[in-house]
């Protein structure tokens, strides 16, 4: 739960709750809409960007950063914070507005996204952007680093959880599975991997490039507790993540396979691999904006 600087820090008071109150659900849906709208705005500045990769995980960002994760507003370096790592670093354009919204850096920096001298690039850089826990973009390394953070936290007596979001195309990387073996062997129960299973990667359908199913069976066989969920259904996704965070008896690391739609929220981007990287002309961006505002996801 986000906290004001200096405020008492505690886990989300609703952690482990079976369901969200209507006002909580409405707030998270609005935050997911905010993420999509800001993605449009920032890519208009850059003139190229990863729309559809953000749109598939907007609800995941919203659930983690506005409900599940323990954070302290304005204090990105707080030692007790939950950690978030992102294998699919090209979705950083959707994360940066969230970090600014938490007061981790001045919101005015967003207006210079990718411009010369800006710390905000197409991929996140932990040495430049407060609130970024891992510099990603080279696919396959995030889970290894997340496992290291979880093990390091245990050895140091820390009290935080580590969440790692992975692309489904990333499941084709061998290092992911080496990290999965490591995490299960060391019984890293404070580690949660979230697979954004939108079915597409840069070169087309994931399972046409190299089949990865059955993901549930694979993760289970590597010693992980596995859950499947609609990654756009905040009423299902958020309580699941709350329960995983609240569970202090679980020794296994947990994997959430979030079934999502690439480009979700803008109809002509959905399941269209060409929008993995692209640019909308101003009039097209306005139409996308209107659709995002009108649709109830």
N, C-alpha and C positions, 0 to 999 in steps of 0.2 A: 504494500500500500504506500502510495506517495505521501510524504510527510513534509511539513515546512521545516526549514533549517532550525535545529535546536529543539524541535518538538520531540516528545517521547516517541520511541520507535516500537512498533509492535507489528505482528503479522496481521494480515487483513482480518477484520473481526468476523467476516463471514466465511473464513477458510473452512473447507469441509462441508459447507452447507449444500443441501441437495438441489436447491433451485435458486435462481436469481429473483429478487423482487422486480416487479414491472419497471420501476424507475431505474434500477440498476441496469436492466437489459436495454432500456431506451438510451441510457447514457453511453453504454458500450457500442450500440449501433451508431450513435452519433459520432463517436470517436473513430469508428471504422470509416464512416463517410468523410470525416475530416482528413484522414490519412489519404484517401483516394483523391480528394479535391486538392490537397497540398501537393500530391505527386504530379497532378496535371500542371499546377502552377510552377513548380520547380523545373519540370522538364521544358516548359515554355521558355524558361530562362536559359537552360542549357542547349536547347534546340535538338536534343536527342536524349533518349532515356528508356528505361525498362518499365513501361506502364504495366503490362500484363503480369509480370513477375511480382510486383507489389500488390496488385489487385487480388491475386490468389491468396495472399497471406495477411490482408488488412485486418481481418477479424482476429487472427492469431496475435498480431501486434497489439490490438486493442485489449484483448483478454489479458495478456501478460502485463502490459505496462499500465493499465488502468484498473486492474482488479487483483491479479494473482501475485505479481512480484512485489517483494518488499524493497522499497526505495525511499529515499529522502529527497524531496524537492530541493533543488539548488545545491545539492551536495553529491556530485557524481562519483567522488572518490571515497565515500563512506565505506569503511571496511565491512560493515554488516549487511551491505546491500546484496540482493540476489544478482547473479551474473547472467548475462545474455550474450550468446555467441551466434553468429549467423553464417552458415556455410555459403548460402546463396547471397554473397555480398553485393551483388548487383541490385538487390532490393533496398539498398541503403537510402535511396531517395524517399522512401516511405517511412524510414526509421528516423531520419533527421528531424522532421517536424515534431515527432513525439518527444525526442530528447529536449528540443527547445521548449516544448510545452511543459516539461518538468523543470524548467529553469536550469538545465545543465549548461546551456550557453545562451547568449543573447539572441532573441528571435530575429533580429535584424541581419544576422549572418545568413539566414536562409535566402535573403534577397540577392545575395551574391553567389548562389550555388554554382559551383564549377568554374566560376570566373577566376582570372589570374590572381593568385594570392589567397584565395579562399581555402579554408581548411576542409570544406565540404566538397568531396569529389564524388565520382561515380561509384566508388567503393569506399567503405569505412576505414579510417586510419586512426587507430587507438592513440597514436602519438600526437594527433592534431585535434581530435574531436572529443571533448569531455562527454563521458557517458558511454562511449564505445569501449567494450571490454576486449575486443579482438579484431585485428585488422584482417579482413577476409576478402575473398575474390578468387584466390587460387583454390578451386573446388577440392574438398576432401579433407581439409586440415582442421576444421572447427571442432569436430567431435573429439579428436585427440587432445586439443587444447582444453576443451571443456572437461574431459576426464581428468586431466592434470590439475585443473582448478578444483574439482571436487575432491580429489585425493589430497591436494595441498591444504584445502580447507579443513579436512578431517585431521590431518597431522598437526596443523597449527591450532586446533581447537576452535575453529571458526563455526559460525552458525548461519550458513547461507545455502541456498539452493542454486544449481546451475542449470539453465535452460539453453538448449542448442537447437536451432532451427536449421533443417537441412532440406535441400531440394531433392526431388525424387530422381532426377538425372544424376545427382551426386551419389546415389546408391551404386552406381557403376564404378566408383573409385574404391580400390582395394584398401586404402588407408582407413576408410570408414569402418570396414569390418575388422581390421586389426584393433582399432579403438574400441569397437563393440566388445571384442574378446577381453581386452584389458579392463574395461569398466565392469563387466560381469565378474571377472576373476577377482577384482579388488572390492566387489560388493559395494559399489558406489550408489547407494540408495538415494543420495541427494542430487543425482543427475537425471535430467529428463530430456530426451531427444524428441523433437517434433518434426516429422517428415511432412513437408508440404507436397502432398501427392496430387499435383494438378495434371499429371499425365503428359506434360510436354517439356522439352528442352530446346536449346537453340536450333538443333538440326531436325526437329520434328517430334513425333510421338516417342516418348521414352521407350516404350516396349517394342517399337520398330527399330530403334537404334541399338538397344541391347536390353532384352527383357529382364525385369527385376522382380517379378512376382514369383512366388507368393511372399510379399513383404512381411506379413504377419508371421508366417512360418519361419522365415529366415531370422527375424529378430528374436523370436521365441527360442529357436535352436541355438542362438548365441547366448542364451541365458538371461534375456531381458523380459520384464513384464510388459505385455503389449496391449494397447487399447486402440480401437478404431473409432473415428468420429467424423461427422460432417464438419469440416473446418470452417464453414460459413455460419453454422448454427451456434450462435453465441450462447443460447439457452442450454446447449449440450456441451459445447467445448469448454466454457468457463467453469462450470461445476466439476468437470473431469480434472482440469488442471488444478483447481482448488483442492480436490481430494488428494491428488498426487503430492502436492506441496504439504498438506497437513499430515500425511502419513509418515510417522517417525518410526514405524516398525518394519517398513519395507527395506530389505537388504539389496534387492535387485535394482539396477537402474531401470527406468521406465521409458518406453517408446510410445509416442502417440502418433498414429498414422492418420493424418488429417486429410480427408478426401475433399479436394478443392477444385475450383474451375479457374484455369488460367484466364486472366482478363475479366474476372467476375465484376459485374457492375456496369460494364459498357458492352452492350450486346454484340456489336460487330468485332470486338476483341476476343470474345469468349471462344476458347479452343482454336484460335487462329494463330499459328506459330509465328507468323510474320510480325506480330506485335511484341515479340520478345524484346526487340530493340527497334525504336521508331520515333517518329515525331508527328504531332498533329498540327495542321495549320490552325490559325486562331479560330476560324469559324467552326472547324471540326472539334477543337478543344471545347468550345462553348456548347456544342451539342452534347458532347460527352459529359460535361458538367451538369447540364440540365437533366440528363438521364440518371446520373448518380444521385442528384437531388430528388428525383421523382420515384426511383425504385426503392422498394423495401426488401432488403436482402435477408 
